[in-house]
């Protein structure tokens, strides 16, 4: 297994591919701007210095594919208000707990004040919590792209099947392909010649789902895995496409991504969710048809309908550039607060909190360079 694993990090292979990329870019005639959609890819690129390795040839533009970074302030404030309801146990994925909402209150701070807020690593843990605490109201604050939304769909189905009456889901699941297209047609469009497509999301959506976007916007997409060699190979495939004047969806991550994706997971999504008319994203504003909501037939488990909490959100710190970082318009070191006021210990914006956030990646791997 180690031999197989090391193949994904083999320096010789990396060196050869870097040479090939440089040749392709030289023949193409100018540097290529590639947005890696996924925050997981941003961390691999910075941790392994791939941006430095390809400097002058490839400009990596960091994208919005970090589910914690793109949660709008009002949705975070909603989680905070829900957690204050008596007898509630609010559970959510860990990173979200540290993101400051309005007035710098985070779920973690609230927990320190005695409210029952629990991190979970899977949606089904919420079901366990509800069954173990029948006297409590358990709310699962569900976030994430297509990677996690099928798990939430299964949770809701199971709650119905088991007749669980003390569990609700507040759905914040968002759609990667919609935001990808939104960026391409945005007035403030970042410099993007091609995309490195998200690996995990694509295991669910399948690669075929990207074809209409690639065709409409004439922007190649290569779906990549998460090892350094995966990303280098994906960049090579992009550079080759650009030089040959092709524009296609290609899959580098063939060990996990198929053209049709995960059919069963997609069936679960269709069964449990509708697409919302509009949903707020941090930095991007309201994006039409960009998120899921729970269908009428499952509304007994819809926390947004049951608790009807209203929030009055404050303003985000005007110096925080998260909005621009998420859109690929700024890089974290351009933020005046980066590394001085805003650090992982004292995060001002979500991009410094999330393990997939671009600011955290720069703080960990570039701050002292
Ligand atoms: Fe926001 Fe901090 Fe990133 Fe600046 S460094 S953009 S304040 S998260």
Boltz pocket constraint, residues with backbone or C-beta under 6 A from the ligand:
constraints:
  - pocket:
      binder: B
      contacts: [[A, 319], [A, 320], [A, 321], [A, 322], [A, 325], [A, 332], [A, 335], [A, 336], [A, 337], [A, 338], [A, 339], [A, 342], [A, 343], [A, 347], [A, 348], [A, 349], [A, 350], [A, 351], [A, 352], [A, 353], [A, 359]]
      max_distance: 6.0
